[in-house]
Amino acid sequence: MRLRGVLRICGAMILAGATLFTGAPPSAADQVRNDQWANSYFGLEKVRSIGRGAGVTVAVIDTGVDASHQDLAGSVLEGYDPSGQGLSTKPTEAHGTKMASLIAGHGHGTDGVLGLAPDAKILPIYKDGAGGADAVPKGIRWAVDHGAKVVNISLGSPDAAGSDPALTDAVAYAVQHDVLIVGPTGNSGLGSVESPANEPGVLAVGAIDRTGRIWAQSNYGAQTLISAPGVRIVSAGACAGSQYCIGDGTSDATAYVSGTAALVRAKYPKLTAGQVAERLVKSAKAPAALKGGKLPDPHYGYGILSPYDALTKDIPAGPAQGPLAAVADPTTPPDTDPAQAALPLQQHPSGPAPALILAVAGGAVILLLVVTVLVMARSRRRAAPAVPPPGWPPVQQPRYGPPGPYGQQPGHPQQHWHGGR
C-alpha cells in the first residue's frame, strides 16, 4: 500500500472562536440539543415517526469513534484499526465521533446529540495503517466484508479520480456487493470534487448553511449529487475538554446523508445501493437560491437532502446503479479499454472492421501531414531562429516522482486538516 501521509479531514474540529459545549450544567446540555438546527430543518420528529435505521450498519472510516460517549454508548461495534493501535473505538481525535453522532447519536435522556438514524449500528474503522500508510481502500473492503450497508468517508484529498488503483478497486468492490459509499466534495471552495467522492460509484455531498445557501467553502463540480447542512453543526466528541463540538464542513453534510441512507436501507431493504442514492436525489428539495434553475447543479447537486421525503415519497426504484457513475470491473487488466471491456462478448470486434481500416488509413495521412509541417517548421527555424519576448520564462517540463502522500500532490507541503475555518 502506498504511503499518502495524513488524511485531510473535511470539516472543522472546532469552529475558531466558537463557544464549546460542556456536558455538566443542565443548561449547557439543553443548549446542545437546542442548537442542532439541522434536526429542525429536517423535521426530525416526523422522520423518526417513519423510521430509525434499525438493522442497518454504517461504517465510519475516520479517526475512530468513542464508543464510551454518552450519546453513542451501545451503538458502536468493535470495528477495525489496521494500524494496530486500538484507535477504532478509543480515538485520540474527535472527528470520527462527530460523524458517528450525526448518523446514529441517541442522546441521553432529554439531552445530547440526536442523529438521524439512532437505531443504526456504527462500525468504526481507523483511516491509517502502520506507519501512516493509507488504509482507506483496505477499510472499505473490511467494511463490506463485515456487514456494512453504508460507508461514510468524511475525508478528502485533491487526488484525481482513478489516481489510486487500490481505492478505485475498493469502491468497485463495494458497489458490486451492494454497499453505498458517501463522501464529501471538499472544503476549499474549489471547482473540483475531492477524492474519494470523485470516484465513480461514490455519492458526493456538498454543504449548505441554515438559510439553504451553499457554504462558500464547499467544493463543487459535476460529480456533486446532493447537498446537506454543514455549517455550525453541533456534534458529539471530545473538543478542548468538552464533550461536544461545533464546526463547519462537508464532513458533517456527508454524515447526514449517510444517516438518511441508513433510514432508507432500513425501510426499503430490497433497494440496491444505487436505488437508495436514487431515492435520496429524487426526494431532494430544490434550493431556493437557484430560483427554479436547472438541476443537477454543480454546487447543490440535485438539491438539498430531505430525509422525510426520502422515506415517504412515491419514487420508482429505477435502474440498479441509480445516479452513481459507472464503475469499472476491477478484474479488467490495466491495459484494457474500459469501453471495450464493458461490451458483451459477442460485440467485441474479431477482425479488422471497415471502420478500423479507414481509421488506420486516415491516421497515415495525418501522420504524413504532421511530418511535412515539422520539416517545414525546422527549415524556417534554421533560416531565422525565433527570439522569445523580453522576460519570457523558459519552459520547464514537469518533474514526476513517486506518488505523494495521501491527500497531497507531489511537491505540496503536508497538511493536516482540523478545520479552523
Protein Blocks (a to p, Z undefined) as FASTA:
>chain_A
ZZebjaddebdfbaghiacddfkbmklmmmmmmmmmmlmmnommlmmmmogoioiacddd
debpafkbmklgopacfbjafkonopmmmcfbfklmmmmmmmmpgbjhjecjddfblmbc
cddddfbdehhiafklmmmmmmmmnopabdcddbddfbdehkamklmmmmmmmmmnopac
dddfbjnopabdcdfklpghiacdddddfkopacfklccdjklmbdcdfehiaceddeeh
iabdcdedjklmmmmmmmmmmmmmmmmmmbcfklmmmmmmmmpccdfklnopacddfklo
nodcdfklmmmmccdebjfklmadcdddfkbcfklcfklmmpcfklpcfbdcfklmmmmm
mmmmmmmmmmmmmmmmmmmmmmmccdddehiacdddddddddddehiaehiacdddehjZ
Z
